[in-house]
């Protein structure tokens, strides 16, 4: 099967298929634990929120986005990333692209790109960069997922990556174990 490519700006980008996310789809189950968003294949897990936003109606700030990307880039040097955009009223980046199903059969546009595109392809109303809803590098060494109805981001990866997120004052991050409720204190799960 040949890959689908779409153009944005002057570049052509590979669009992902169900095979590219089967490891996530097969490894997650609906529920309140971190494994509803992240398969139980990583050494460590965390949730992260923006300490400058206090409810689910506020989009993360540029400072938060910069911090998250800084840590993810440090753990996935010189390889492409898969960026996933949930098909919802927000910009899916490539509106005509085929979708893949994940989680509760939610539709995502999956694009092979990188951290520069993750920081630039979508923005808030105020122009701050808005991260994709799903990101992972080609080697699958980490996974970031923000489910459509959550005001926090789930991350799975190495113990070093999770510790770096926990230590960063630009993030309100907390360690989560696979069987624990992933809902951060002060947030509501739907």
C-alpha positions, 0 to 999 in steps of 0.5 A: 500500500502506498503512503498518502502524502499531503502538502502544507506550505512548500513541503509534502507530509506523510499521512499515518495509517491505522498500522502506525497507531495500532500499538496505542489502540491495542494497548489502551482501554477506556477508563480513568487510569493513565493506560486509557491514553498511554499503553503500559509499555513505558518505564514511567508515566506522568500527567502535566498541566499548565500551572498558569491556567486554572481550568479546562477552558483555558488553553496552555500558554506558550511557556508550557508548550515550550517546556513540553517540547524541550523535554520531548526533543531531548529524548528523540533526537534526529528522528521524525515524530508522528503528530496526531490531531483529533477531528474536532472543531479545532484545526486538524491541520490537514482537513482532507486527510484520511483519519485513523481511529483511536481510543473510543473510535475518535478520529485523528489525522496523523502526520509524520513531521517533527517538533518544529511542526508540532510547535507551529501548525496549530495555535490558540486564539491568542496566537500561542502555539497549541500542541497536537493531541497526540505525539510520539517519535518514530522509535516510540520511546515516549508518547504524549496524549491529550484526550479530547475531554481532559484538561491535562496531558498524559505522558509515557516514557523513560524514567529520565523523561518523566523526572525532567517533566516533574522537575520543570517549574513551567509544568505542573507534572505528577508521576502516575502509576499504570493502575492509578487514576490519571486525573490531576488534583483539582481537575475533573474527568468526564 
